[in-house]
Amino acid sequence: MSTNRRLIAATMLAAAAVSSAVATAAPAAAANKYIAVSYSQATGQWGRAQAGNLDGAIAGSLSQCGGHCAVASWSKNGCVALTVNGNRQYAGWYGSTLREAQQGTFARSAPGSWMVWSGCVK
């Protein structure tokens, strides 16, 4: 085989290998999303927010809540829920599904609590 034919054959094999590797590469992972919910026992106000990072979600929920607020729960790529009762005792929890977050929150809630808000990242 001539040198040119060997060079062409080697080039074609290399191109085929690169093409095969590109075709079988895993798709890029989806970006993480964070969700947080905050509550103020002093005022009864609450806030929720979603962001591309945890700090942004927490800051957004605290800002929406107003003053004297605490983060009740947060989640990465999941769901959160918030319950409160007549004495403004609150509970928050997270889960991979909305139902899991809600059930976890009620399991940690004071008697007479109701669901204030629950949601998942979008």
C-alpha positions in Angstrom: 0.0 0.0 0.0 1.4 3.4 -0.9 2.2 6.0 1.7 -0.7 8.2 0.5 -3.2 5.4 0.8 -2.0 4.6 4.3 -2.3 8.2 5.3 -5.8 8.4 3.9 -6.8 5.2 5.6 -5.4 6.3 8.9 -7.2 9.7 8.6 -10.5 8.0 7.8 -10.2 5.6 10.8 -9.4 8.6 13.1 -12.4 10.5 11.8 -14.7 7.5 12.3 -13.4 7.1 15.9 -14.1 10.8 16.7 -17.5 10.6 15.1 -18.4 7.5 17.1 -17.3 9.1 20.4 -19.3 12.3 19.7 -22.4 10.3 18.8 -22.3 8.3 22.0 -21.3 11.1 24.4 -23.8 11.5 27.3 -26.1 14.5 27.1 -25.2 17.5 29.3 -26.7 17.4 32.8 -29.6 19.7 33.5 -28.7 22.7 35.6 -29.5 22.5 39.3 -32.4 24.5 40.6 -33.0 25.4 44.3 -36.2 26.3 46.0 -36.7 27.8 49.5 -39.5 28.8 51.8 -39.2 31.2 54.8 -41.6 32.1 57.6 -41.9 34.9 60.2 -43.4 33.9 63.5 -43.6 37.6 64.5 -45.7 38.7 61.5 -47.1 35.4 60.1 -45.8 36.4 56.6 -44.0 33.9 54.4 -41.9 33.9 51.2 -40.8 31.5 48.6 -38.2 31.7 45.8 -36.4 29.6 43.2 -32.9 30.2 41.9 -30.0 28.6 40.2 -28.1 28.5 43.5 -28.9 27.9 47.1 -27.9 31.4 48.3 -30.2 33.0 45.7 -33.2 30.9 46.6 -32.7 31.6 50.3 -32.2 35.3 49.8 -35.2 35.5 47.6 -37.5 33.7 50.0 -36.3 35.9 52.9 -36.8 39.1 50.9 -40.3 38.1 49.9 -41.1 37.2 53.5 -40.2 40.6 54.9 -38.5 41.0 58.3 -37.9 38.7 61.2 -38.0 35.6 58.9 -36.3 32.2 59.1 -35.8 29.7 56.4 -38.3 26.9 57.0 -37.0 24.6 54.3 -35.0 24.4 51.0 -34.4 21.8 48.3 -32.1 21.1 45.4 -34.1 19.9 42.3 -37.0 19.0 44.6 -40.0 20.3 46.6 -40.6 22.1 49.8 -43.7 22.7 52.1 -44.6 24.9 54.9 -47.3 24.4 57.6 -48.4 26.8 60.4 -50.9 26.7 63.3 -52.9 29.3 65.1 -50.0 30.0 67.5 -47.7 30.7 64.5 -45.7 27.5 65.2 -44.4 26.4 61.8 -42.7 23.5 60.2 -41.0 23.1 56.9 -39.7 20.1 55.1 -38.4 18.9 51.7 -38.8 15.9 49.4 -38.2 14.7 45.9 -41.9 14.9 45.3 -44.6 17.3 46.4 -46.3 14.6 48.4 -43.1 13.6 50.2 -42.5 17.3 51.1 -46.1 17.7 52.4 -46.1 14.5 54.4 -42.7 15.3 55.9 -43.9 18.7 56.9 -47.1 17.5 58.5 -45.1 14.8 60.4 -43.1 17.6 62.0 -46.0 20.0 62.5 -47.7 21.1 65.7 -51.3 20.0 66.3 -53.9 22.0 64.4 -51.5 23.0 61.6 -52.5 23.6 58.0 -50.6 23.8 54.8 -49.6 27.3 54.0 -47.7 26.6 50.8 -45.9 23.8 49.0 -44.2 23.7 45.6 -41.4 22.2 43.5 -38.7 23.7 41.3 -39.8 24.3 37.7 
